[in-house]
Amino acid sequence: MLPLAHVGITLFFAKHFKPVHLPLLATAVFSVLPDLIDKPLYLLGMAPTSRFIAHTVWFGIALALMCIAFFPRQTRVPLAVAALVGSWFHLALDLNSPLPLFFPLVSFDFTSQVGLSLSFDAATIMFELIGFCALLLVVLESD
């Protein structure tokens, strides 16, 4: 998945998620953070594939715990939820290929993974268009 789908679809959900008012900018950053961490690690030779430690469920939990530990009381819960929503939506949108979701508790064969791959198949284009439309709706619905 490319950034437009990650950001657009995640923000559309975050805007309409009523139990907690999620900060949209933080949610957008958290929705692309796994790629912003894992891809440079791979390019620098520090990860076996471009989907490594930030593409696990533990990464979202660690982000949420850091938000709770380091941010002021009035923003910590919305930011923690934004971290979980953003990072876990990223994982859900990347499920078209194998992910190390529960690594290291569950073993994962990193040798079967392709390093960096950029494909523009029909599904990718469709999700990017959905992401663009969702992002457009979020912008047009802004208060």
C-alpha positions as CSV (number, residue, x, y, z in Angstrom):
1,M,0.0,0.0,0.0
2,L,1.1,3.5,-0.7
3,P,0.8,6.5,1.6
4,L,-2.4,8.0,0.2
5,A,-4.4,4.8,1.1
6,H,-2.8,4.6,4.5
7,V,-3.5,8.2,5.4
8,G,-6.9,8.6,3.7
9,I,-8.6,5.5,4.9
10,T,-7.2,5.8,8.4
11,L,-8.2,9.5,8.7
12,F,-11.7,8.8,7.4
13,F,-12.1,6.2,10.2
14,A,-10.5,8.4,12.8
15,K,-12.8,11.3,11.9
16,H,-15.9,9.2,12.3
17,F,-14.7,7.2,15.4
18,K,-17.0,8.6,18.0
19,P,-15.8,7.2,21.4
20,V,-12.6,9.2,21.4
21,H,-11.9,12.4,19.5
22,L,-8.7,11.5,17.7
23,P,-6.2,14.2,16.7
24,L,-6.1,13.8,12.9
25,L,-2.6,15.1,12.3
26,A,-1.2,12.6,14.8
27,T,-3.3,9.8,13.4
28,A,-2.0,10.6,9.9
29,V,1.6,10.5,11.1
30,F,1.1,7.2,13.0
31,S,-0.6,5.7,9.9
32,V,2.6,6.1,7.8
33,L,5.2,5.7,10.6
34,P,5.8,1.9,10.1
35,D,7.0,2.6,6.6
36,L,9.0,5.7,7.7
37,I,10.9,3.5,10.2
38,D,11.2,0.1,8.5
39,K,12.0,1.2,4.9
40,P,15.1,3.3,5.9
41,L,16.2,0.5,8.2
42,Y,16.2,-1.9,5.3
43,L,17.9,0.6,3.0
44,L,20.7,1.1,5.6
45,G,21.1,-2.7,5.9
46,M,19.8,-2.8,9.5
47,A,16.7,-4.9,8.7
48,P,16.2,-8.1,6.7
49,T,13.2,-6.7,4.9
50,S,11.3,-3.4,4.5
51,R,8.6,-4.7,6.8
52,F,10.3,-5.4,10.0
53,I,9.8,-4.3,13.6
54,A,7.4,-1.4,13.0
55,H,5.1,-3.7,11.1
56,T,4.2,-5.6,14.3
57,V,1.3,-5.2,16.6
58,W,3.8,-4.5,19.4
59,F,5.0,-1.4,17.7
60,G,1.5,0.2,18.0
61,I,1.3,-0.8,21.7
62,A,4.8,0.6,22.3
63,L,3.7,3.9,20.7
64,A,0.6,4.1,22.8
65,L,2.5,3.4,26.0
66,M,5.0,6.2,25.0
67,C,2.2,8.6,24.4
68,I,0.7,7.8,27.9
69,A,4.1,8.1,29.5
70,F,5.4,11.3,27.9
71,F,2.4,13.5,26.9
72,P,0.3,15.8,29.2
73,R,-2.7,14.3,30.9
74,Q,-5.3,15.9,28.7
75,T,-3.7,14.6,25.4
76,R,-2.3,11.3,26.4
77,V,-5.4,9.1,25.8
78,P,-6.4,10.6,22.4
79,L,-2.7,10.3,21.3
80,A,-2.4,6.8,22.5
81,V,-5.6,5.8,20.7
82,A,-4.4,7.6,17.6
83,A,-1.1,5.6,17.8
84,L,-3.0,2.3,18.0
85,V,-5.5,3.3,15.2
86,G,-2.9,4.7,12.9
87,S,-0.3,1.9,13.2
88,W,-2.9,-1.0,13.3
89,F,-4.8,0.4,10.3
90,H,-1.4,0.5,8.5
91,L,-1.0,-3.2,9.3
92,A,-4.5,-4.0,8.1
93,L,-4.0,-2.2,4.8
94,D,-0.7,-4.1,4.3
95,L,-2.2,-7.5,4.8
96,N,-2.0,-8.2,1.1
97,S,1.4,-9.7,1.8
98,P,2.9,-11.5,4.8
99,L,3.7,-9.4,7.8
100,P,5.6,-10.2,11.0
101,L,2.6,-9.2,13.0
102,F,3.5,-11.0,16.2
103,F,7.3,-11.3,15.8
104,P,9.3,-12.1,17.9
105,L,6.7,-14.1,19.9
106,V,5.7,-15.9,16.7
107,S,8.5,-16.8,14.3
108,F,8.5,-15.2,10.9
109,D,10.5,-16.2,7.8
110,F,12.1,-12.9,6.7
111,T,14.0,-14.7,3.9
112,S,10.7,-15.2,2.0
113,Q,10.1,-11.4,1.8
114,V,11.1,-9.2,-1.1
115,G,13.0,-6.1,0.1
116,L,11.4,-3.0,-1.4
117,S,8.7,-3.6,-3.9
118,L,6.5,-1.0,-5.6
119,S,3.7,-2.5,-7.6
120,F,0.9,-0.7,-9.3
121,D,-1.5,-3.5,-9.7
122,A,-5.3,-3.0,-9.8
123,A,-5.7,-3.5,-6.1
124,T,-3.1,-0.9,-5.2
125,I,-4.5,1.6,-7.6
126,M,-8.0,1.0,-6.3
127,F,-6.9,1.4,-2.6
128,E,-5.0,4.6,-3.5
129,L,-8.2,6.0,-5.2
130,I,-10.3,5.0,-2.2
131,G,-7.7,6.7,0.1
132,F,-7.7,9.9,-2.0
133,C,-11.6,10.0,-1.9
134,A,-11.6,9.4,1.8
135,L,-9.0,12.1,2.4
136,L,-11.0,14.5,0.3
137,L,-14.1,13.8,2.3
138,V,-12.2,14.4,5.6
139,V,-10.9,17.7,4.3
140,L,-14.3,18.8,2.9
141,E,-16.0,17.8,6.2
142,S,-13.5,19.8,8.3
143,D,-15.1,22.0,10.9
